[in-house]
Amino acid sequence: MVTNATVSAIPHASIPTRATTLTAYDGVTLALEHMGRAGDPAIVFAHGFGQTRRAWNATAALFARNGWHAITADARGHGDSGRRVDGAYCHDQLIDDLARIARVPRRAPVLVGASMGGLIGLAAEARHAPLFRAIVLVDITPRWEADGVARILAFMRAHPNGFASFAEAADEIARYLPHRSERKSEASLRSLLVVGDDGRLRWHWDARMLDFIAADAERLQRDLLDAAARIRVPVLLISGGRSDVVSVATIDEFLAHVPQARHVHLEHATHMVAGDANDAFTQAVLEFVQTLDSKPAPSIRRHSAPG
């Protein structure tokens, strides 16, 4: 069920922007934001673990200005989307959620998925095809470098008691991302942190999700590689030259399993590609989707049963 809300405060004044909610099969509410006209070709942005839909604001706004209906969404357990009361999360829930979001537009959307969002997109397309018109993977492959993922999870586990102030959180992010010259402002952190009952600031995602994200990685990677081999839509992989999550070996393996995939390498970006090199990243996605113009988007199979 999709529920329309009133037009939200518009971050880009010339772009029609509205917020909606979508109810998952288990009752969890998913928060979506739409930029651009609903009748335009659709592009869905799926963020990485620990992020929110606002990570895509700049890119989504540019697409809306270029005639696209850009849809950003908070994954369950993140941002303004709901949490599981019992804390029991699994990959199938995320796959079903993304499939439901993909069915919001009338025609199949392009998916842009970063890290977790890209992996869930691969699994969703393999399970529910035709679901997406094309897929853009942002610095993620079905098999990843364990040390890079371990570094990310260590950062996410590092402050279970939160932060005393936005400045303290900004200090921690600066240590984690030393290559970025611009320090996070309080305004930019407000969508990433929430105030707990004890007055401390904590990340705007459910820490209980860490229990399943890190579990049974070998089996998950085998399943995702199998899913990737069954993808038939156009695919673009955008990797960061300074990423420790993907490597030459994981990229070559992915390209061998998905022969129609293209690869763009952004030399100075880390795993946080869209944040490190947003202009180059957005340009690469724009150039890719322009190649789809002559191919009409397929209709999507619509159903409400859990996937």
Residue pairs with C-beta under 8 A, 6 or more apart in sequence:
1 22
1 23
2 20
2 21
2 22
2 104
3 20
3 21
3 22
3 23
4 18
4 20
5 18
5 19
5 20
5 21
6 18
6 19
7 16
7 17
7 18
8 17
8 18
8 19
8 33
10 16
10 17
11 17
11 57
11 61
12 35
12 61
12 64
12 65
14 65
15 35
15 36
15 61
15 64
15 65
16 34
16 35
16 36
16 37
16 64
17 33
17 34
17 35
18 33
18 34
19 31
19 32
19 33
19 34
20 32
20 33
20 34
20 104
21 29
21 30
21 31
21 32
22 29
22 30
22 32
22 73
22 100
22 101
22 104
23 29
23 30
24 30
24 76
24 93
24 96
24 97
24 100
25 96
25 100
25 304
25 305
25 306
26 84
26 93
26 306
27 82
28 76
28 81
28 82
28 83
28 84
28 93
28 97
29 81
29 82
30 73
30 74
30 75
30 76
30 81
30 82
30 97
30 100
30 101
31 53
31 73
31 74
31 79
31 80
31 81
32 53
32 71
32 72
32 73
32 74
32 101
32 104
33 53
33 60
33 71
33 72
33 73
34 69
34 70
34 71
35 60
35 61
35 63
35 64
35 69
35 70
35 72
36 63
36 64
36 65
36 67
36 68
36 69
36 70
37 69
38 69
38 105
39 69
39 106
40 67
40 68
40 69
41 67
41 68
41 69
41 107
41 109
41 110
41 297
42 68
42 69
42 70
42 71
42 104
42 105
42 107
42 108
42 109
42 110
42 297
43 60
43 63
43 68
43 69
43 70
43 71
43 109
43 110
43 111
43 112
43 289
44 71
44 72
44 73
44 98
44 101
44 102
44 109
44 110
44 111
44 112
44 132
45 53
45 56
45 59
45 60
45 70
45 71
45 72
45 73
45 112
45 113
45 117
46 73
46 75
46 98
46 101
46 111
46 112
46 113
46 114
46 116
46 117
46 118
46 120
46 121
47 53
47 55
47 56
47 72
47 73
47 74
47 75
47 78
47 114
47 116
47 117
48 55
48 114
48 115
48 116
48 117
48 138
49 115
49 116
49 152
49 156
49 205
49 209
49 213
50 78
50 152
50 156
50 203
50 205
51 78
51 114
52 74
52 78
52 79
52 80
52 191
52 192
52 204
52 205
53 72
53 73
53 74
53 79
54 72
54 79
54 191
55 114
55 274
55 275
56 70
56 72
56 112
56 274
57 72
58 278
58 282
59 70
59 112
59 274
59 278
59 281
59 282
59 285
60 70
60 72
61 70
62 282
62 286
63 70
63 282
63 286
64 70
66 286
68 289
69 105
69 109
71 101
71 104
71 105
71 109
73 81
73 101
74 80
74 81
75 81
75 94
75 97
75 116
75 117
75 120
76 82
76 83
76 84
76 89
76 93
76 94
76 97
77 83
77 84
77 89
77 205
77 206
77 208
77 209
78 204
78 205
78 206
79 191
79 204
79 205
83 206
84 93
84 206
84 208
87 206
87 208
87 211
89 206
89 208
89 209
89 211
89 212
90 212
91 120
91 123
91 212
91 220
92 306
92 307
94 116
94 120
95 120
95 123
95 124
95 127
95 307
96 306
96 307
98 111
98 117
98 120
98 121
98 124
99 124
99 127
99 128
99 131
99 307
102 108
102 109
102 111
102 124
102 128
102 131
102 132
102 300
103 131
103 300
103 302
105 300
106 299
107 133
107 297
107 298
107 299
107 300
108 130
108 131
108 132
108 133
108 297
108 298
108 299
108 300
109 132
109 133
109 297
110 132
110 133
110 134
110 135
110 136
110 289
110 292
111 121
111 125
111 132
111 134
111 135
111 136
112 136
112 138
112 285
113 119
113 120
113 121
113 122
113 135
113 136
113 137
113 138
113 140
114 138
114 139
114 140
114 273
114 274
115 138
115 139
115 140
115 245
115 271
116 140
116 213
117 138
118 135
118 136
118 137
118 138
118 140
119 140
119 142
119 224
121 132
121 135
121 137
122 135
122 137
122 142
122 224
122 227
122 228
122 231
123 223
123 224
123 227
124 131
124 132
124 307
125 131
125 132
125 135
125 227
125 231
125 233
126 226
126 227
126 228
126 230
126 231
127 227
127 307
128 301
128 307
129 230
129 231
129 232
129 233
130 233
130 298
130 299
130 300
130 301
131 300
132 233
133 233
133 292
133 295
133 297
133 298
134 233
134 234
134 235
134 236
134 288
134 289
134 292
135 231
135 233
135 234
135 235
135 236
136 235
136 236
136 237
136 238
136 285
136 288
137 235
137 236
137 237
137 238
138 238
138 273
138 274
138 281
139 238
139 239
139 240
139 243
139 245
139 246
139 269
139 271
139 272
139 273
140 245
140 246
141 237
141 246
141 250
141 251
141 253
141 254
142 221
142 224
142 225
142 227
142 228
142 253
142 254
142 257
143 221
143 224
143 225
143 250
143 253
143 254
144 221
144 245
144 246
144 250
145 244
145 245
145 246
145 247
145 250
146 217
147 244
148 243
148 244
148 245
148 246
148 271
149 217
149 245
151 244
152 245
152 271
153 210
153 213
153 214
155 176
156 203
156 207
156 210
157 210
158 172
159 172
159 202
159 203
160 207
161 200
162 193
162 196
162 198
162 200
162 201
162 202
162 203
163 169
163 172
163 193
163 200
163 201
163 202
164 200
164 201
165 201
166 186
166 189
166 190
166 193
166 201
167 186
168 201
169 184
169 189
169 192
169 193
169 201
170 183
170 184
170 185
170 186
170 189
173 184
174 180
174 183
174 184
177 270
177 272
179 242
179 270
179 276
180 275
180 276
191 204
192 203
192 204
193 201
193 202
193 203
193 204
194 201
194 202
194 203
194 204
195 201
196 202
225 253
225 254
225 257
228 254
228 257
228 258
229 257
229 258
231 258
232 260
234 260
234 262
234 288
234 291
234 292
235 258
235 260
235 261
235 262
236 261
236 262
236 263
236 264
236 284
236 285
236 288
237 251
237 254
237 255
237 261
237 262
237 263
237 264
238 263
238 264
238 266
238 273
238 281
238 284
238 285
239 246
239 251
239 263
239 264
239 265
239 266
239 273
240 246
240 266
240 268
240 269
240 270
240 271
240 272
240 273
240 276
240 277
241 265
241 266
241 267
241 268
241 269
242 267
242 268
242 269
242 270
243 269
243 270
243 271
243 273
244 270
244 271
245 271
246 271
251 263
254 261
255 261
255 263
262 288
264 284
264 288
266 273
266 276
266 277
266 280
266 281
266 284
268 276
268 277
269 276
269 277
269 280
269 281
270 276
273 281
274 281
274 282
